[in-house]
Amino acid sequence: MEHPIVFSGHVIGLLKEYMRDLVEQATQEQHSQEQFGFTPLPYRPDQAFSDLLALLDDRIESEGIQVGLPECFLHDMWTLCNEAVEPISSRIWLEVRRLRKFGQYDKW
């Protein structure tokens, strides 16, 4: 059995900052789409992971060593994201179905 991937507090702090940037970017994109009359599609878990990994790749190229990210960070994040897609997708699917059953969710 493999050992779990463990990140330092510093790396977790950087990851939180990058996630905030990703949320801001998605919010701006949604506003742009709405401004031009488009209805934004729901953000899928696989899309969120792809966007996060792309952002991490960009940040690692531009500032990785300077901010103290380990060499294996991107690989570890790919591994974690690949492992997380299925359970998160299943959880979202179940939650949306439950909410729709009670008329509390009308976007899907």
Summary of the structure (lengths in Angstrom):
residues: 108
radius of gyration: 16.8
end to end distance: 38.3
largest distance: 50.8
contacts: 225
relative contact order: 0.11
helix: 73%
strand: 0%
